[in-house]
Amino acid sequence: MNILKFFTAGSVDDGKSTLIGRMLYDTGSILADQLEALQNSKRKNDDGSIDLAILTDGLRAEREQGITIDVAYKYFQTEKRKFIIADTPGHIQYTRNMVTGASTADLAIILIDARNGVVEQTIRHSYLASLLGIKHLIVCINKMDMVDYSETVFDAIISKYKALAHQLNLQQVNYIPVSALKGDNIVQKSEHMPWYQGESLLNYLENVDVSHDLDVEYARLPVQWVIRPQTEELHDYRGYAGKVASGTFKVHDEVTVLPSGSKSTITKIEQLDKNLNEAFAGQSVTIHLKDDIDISRGDVIVNSDSLPYQSQTVEADLCWMDTRPLDLSLTYLIQHNSKLSRCKVQEIVYNVDINTLEKHSADEFKLNDIGRVRLKTADVLPFDLYDDNKANGAAILIDSRTNLTVGALMFRVALDY
């Protein structure tokens, strides 16, 4: 049974947490003690019914204020699929939390309040989904019960959002009218909207095909550990362990080790106590090579047919996550897969107003700012562009003084390679 990872985004009070709570409640995915806590909670809806948003609002401040602050992860499954949900905050001051929750998602659910239509935060969340390369979007027009389940309202919002989707080059967008509070079109089709001929939200999630989104062309294995026991029985054992970031490796494949450029052939692929003929993205394996090559943690084993860029200078989109602004005079650390290197941000190319999508020249980068920068690394990085291969096209910036992650990077342009 495969896994679908998705996140929800929308303005404050658009009903993200309620939608997820409704999905868990209507699919019978709530444990008995959780259900009892819900029923005993003093937080109720206006009509006296259970407030399902409590299921994802885990922080005390969230329960008190009725808003989402941090990313909440929920897990459930149906007969067809397993799901990992990231309930991300909608408020602008928690943009960094949303980027974190969305970074590993296959699909995004953008919620729009039917009473308000497309607003600034809708534009911001859609831009972030586009920036992060999310290929499947569901636009849920929520609170349809509060506009009398009007088809006219639904069509007007779709028309406006399609213009935004075209501007952001969002390709696969589906539109579903829902009421998270009442359960319309969440798990079951709604009887209140006979004019809607599409499927329910859960039905779409169960059947959407994300298998073609995998980067099968670019086989990449960042080396995490070199296994060399040097015992009597394993005297000649030498294996290179790591998680396949993207693509597929097969026994007898010719591979290149970067940054050295040494070539060899795969002789064996191990996973625990099994020998595999093939290793796929997401599998943690140990690879054996025909030749003894000087390989260490931070090196990358790649297929020789599609080599990544190798450069010390790159332009990247940056989401700043620290309360202290970016300091161009400082030397930061960049973590790219298992490789840790020093780097300096040489220039802020531009800053994006993610409410209007306009690009501006900027002298500083503050908390939750997003834009493009040019940076120089101390070591050569073997990377792909984010649009080609997300797994090998992203990195994080670390403040060497505090060891805190201060920025998320998506490589866009390779320079001096």
N, C-alpha and C positions, 0 to 999 in steps of 0.2 A: 504494500500500500504506500503510494507516494505522499509526499508532504508538500503542502502549499503554505508559503509564508506570505502574509499580507499585513498591511497597516492601515489604520484609519486616520483621516485628517479632516479638519473642518474648523470653522470658527467656534469660539466659546459658546456653549449652549446650543450647538447644532445637533447634539444628541449622539455623539460618538460612543460614549460609554454605555448609553442606554441601548444603542443598536447591538453592541457586542453582548451586553447582558441579555437582551431579548433572544439573540441567537443561541446563547448557552442555555437559557431557560427553556426555549421551545424545542431544542434538540435533546433535552433530558441530560445535559452535561454538567448539572450542578449537583454536588454531593449533598447528602441529607443534612449534615451539620451547617453547610452554607445556606441551604434553603431555610432551615430553622432560624438562622441569624438574620436572614432577609425578612422573614415574617415578623420577627421580634423587633426589628429596627424601627426607630422613631421617625426616620426619614421616609416620607411617603410622597406620592404624587398628589396633585390637587384633588383627584377623584378618590383618594384613599387607597389606591392600589400600590403594590410593591414598587419601590424605586430600584430598578434593575441596574442602574449605573453604579450602585454600591459594590457590585461584583468586581469592577476594575479599579475603583478609586481606593487604593490601598493605603495611601498616606493620610494621616489625621487631618492635615491641612486641606487635602482634597475633599474629604468627607464633610468638613466644616463649611468649605466655600462652595462645594458642588461643582468644582472644575478639575480638570486633569492637569497635573504639574509634571510628573515624571512619566516615563514610558512604563506601561503595565503590559506584561506578557501573559497571554492565556492560551491554553492548549485544549483542544477537543478533537473528536473524530466522529465521522459517520461511517456507514457501511462502504462508502466509496473512497474516502480520503481522510488523511490526518491534516490538522491545521495548527499553525502557530500564528497567533494574532498579536500585533503590537498596537496597543491603544496609545497613540501619541498626542501630546498636548497641542492645543490650537492657538494659545496665546503667543504673541510675537516674542515675548521675553524668553520663551522656552524653545526657540527655533533649533538650538543645538540638540535638545532632547529629541525633537522630531527627526532630525537628520540621522541621529544615532539609531533610532528605531526603524527608520526606513531603509537604512544602508544595505540590509541583507534581504529585503523583501522582493517577492516575485510580482506582487500586485498591490495596487493602491485603491482604497475606497475613499473618495472625496465626498464629504457630506455637504449639502447645501440646504439651508432652511428655506422651505417653499415660500415663506412669507417675505424673506429678504432678497432671495435670488443670489446672483453672483456678486460677491463683495470683495474687498481688498484681500482679506485672508484667503479667499478661494483662489485668487490669482497667485498669492504667495505659495500656497501649498501645491498648486499645480506646477508652478515653476520649480519647486524643490523636487517634485516627482520627475519632472523632465531632466533636471540637472543630474539626478541620481540614476538615470537610465531605466526607470520603471517602465516596462513595455506594455503592461496591462492596467487599465484604469476603469473603475466603475464609479460613475457619478450617481450617488444616491440623493435624490431630491426628497428630503425628510420632512416630517410634520405635514404630510398631505391631508391629514385629518383636520388640520387647522385652516385649510383653504377649501374645505368641502370637496376634497378629492378632485379638484378641477383639472381637466385635461388642458385647458387653455393656459393655466399657470405653468404646468409642466412643460408644454411646448415652448413657451416664451423663455423659460430658463435654459432649455436645451439649445435654442437658437443662439442665445448669448454665449453659452459655454463653448459651442462649436467654433465661434470666432476666436476664442482664447486658445482652444486646442490646436487650431490651425497655426496661430502665431507661435506656439511652443513646439510645433511639430509632433504633437501627441497623436499616434497612429491608431491604436486599438482602444477606443473609448466606448463604453456601454452605459446606458442611462436607465435607471430603475426608480420609479416613484414608490416611496415607502413611508410607513409610519412606524418608527421604532417603538413608540409608546404603546400603540395598539397591536403591533405585530403584522401589519399589512405588508405583504410581499417580502418578508424577511425569510421565513422558512416555508410558508405556504403562500400560494397565490391569493391575492385579495379579492373578495367579492365586491368591494366598494369601488373598484376601478375596472369595470368590464372593458373599457376602451383600451387598456394596456394589454397588448398581446404577447409581451415578452415573458421571460421566466422569473422566478423568485431569485432573491439574492443568493440563498444557499445553493439552489440548483445550479446557478452560474458558477459559483465557487467550486462546486463538486466536479464540474465538467470542463472548466477552462484548461487548455493545454499549454503548459509552460515548458515542456520538454525541449522545444526548439530554441528556447532562450539560452541554453547552455553554450558556452564558448568551446565547441568541440575542435575547432581548428588549431587553437593555441594550447599545446600541451606544456604545462608548467608545473614543476615540483620544487618549491623552495626547500632546501635542505635544513632540517631542524637539528639533526644529530647524526654524527658519523659513528656507526656501531663497529667497534674493533675490540672484541673480548680478549684476544691474545691469551687464551687458555690452551691447554694441551689438545683438547678435542676440537677446538675451534681456532686452531692456530692461524689459518689463512682466511678467516672470515672477515669480510669488509662489506658493510652495507650502509646505504644512505637513506635515512628515515625522514619522512615528512608527509604532509598532507597534499594530495594532488589538488592544486588550486584551480586548474582548468584543463580541459582537453582529456585525451586518453593516451596512456602508455601501454605498449605491448612488448612482449618478449621478442627479441631480435630487432627491435626498433633502433635506428641510429639516432643518438642524442648528442647534444652539445652542452658542455658545462660552462656556465658564465659566472664571473667575467673572464675567466682564463681563455675560453674558446676551445678547450680541449674536446676532442670527439671520441666517442666510444659506442659500444653496442650493449643493450640490455640483455643480460644472460638469465636473470631470475627476478621475479617479483614476489615478495612475501607479504602476507597479512596475518599476523599472529602465527599460528601453526600451519597455515595453508599456503600453498604455492598457487599464484594466479597467472593466467595467460594475459590478463588485461587489467589495468587499473584506471578507474574513472575519477572524475572530479568529485571531491568530497571524501574519498577514501584515504585513510592513513596507511601507508605501506612502507616497505623497505625495498629499495632497488639495488640490485647488484650489477656491476658493469664488467665488461670483458677485460678492460685495462685498468691498471692501478694508476689512478689520477689523484693529484693533490686537491682534495675537496674538503671544505670546511663549512660550518654553519654560516648561513647567509648567502652561500652560492645557490644557483638555480640550475636545475636540469631541465632542458627544453628539447622539443623535437627539432631536428636539424632543418626541417623543411620550412619552418616559419619562425625565424629568429625574432626576438623582441628588439626594441631600440636599446642602444647602450650609450648613455650620455651622462654628463654631470650637470647639464643645464636643461631646465624644463619649464614650460608654462603650465600652470595648474589652476583649476578652480579651487578656492579655499573658503571653507566655512569656519569662522573664528569662534572658539568655544571658551575662551578665558575672559575673566573679568578685567584682567590687565590687557591693554591694547597691544597689537603687534609692534615689536620694536625692531626696526630695520638694522640697528647697530648690533643686535645680539646674534650669537650663534645658537641655533636650535638643533635638536636631534630629529632626524627623519626615520621613521620605522616603516620600511617597505617589505612586507612579508616578514621573513626572518632576518633581514638585513637592517642593521642599525648604523647610521652614518651621521656625521655632522653636516649642517647646511646653513646657508644664509639666504634670507629673502632679499633679493637685490632690488626689486621694484614692485610697486603695486600698479598693475597695468590699468585696472579699473575696478570700481565698486558698483554693485548692482542694487538699485532700489527695487526690491522684490515685490513691492506693492504696485509699481507702475512698469516694471521690467526695463526701465531706462538705465543706461550705463553712464557712470560719472567718473571723472578723474578724482583720485583721493590721495590724501597724504597720510591717512591712518586707517587702521582696521580695528574695530571695537567688537565687543561681545555680540554674537549673532550676525555680524556682517558677513556678506557673501560677495565674492568677486574673483578677479583673476590676478595672480602674482607670477613673477618670474623668480626662480630660485636656483641656487648653485650648490651642489653637494660635494663633499670632500672625496667621496668614492664614486666610481662609475656605477650607475644603477641599470640593471637590465629590466626594462619595463615596457608594457604595451600602453597604448592610448586607452583611456577609460571607455570610450565609445566602442572600441574593438573588443576589449577584454577587461571587464570590471575587476575580476579577481587579481589581475596583475597590473591594473592601472590606477590603483588607489594606495594611499599611504596616510599616516598621521604625523603631525608635528608634536614634538615633546619639548617642554621647557626644561633645559638641562639643570636649571637652578632648583626647581621644585619637583621635577620628574612627573609633572602633570601633563596630560594630553591637552593641547591648546588649540589644535586645528585638524580638520579633515581635508585631505587633498584628493583631487581627481585630475590625473594627468591629461592634458589636452594637446600640447604641442611639444615635440621633441626638438631641441636645439643642439647644434654642435655635435651631432652624432656621426 
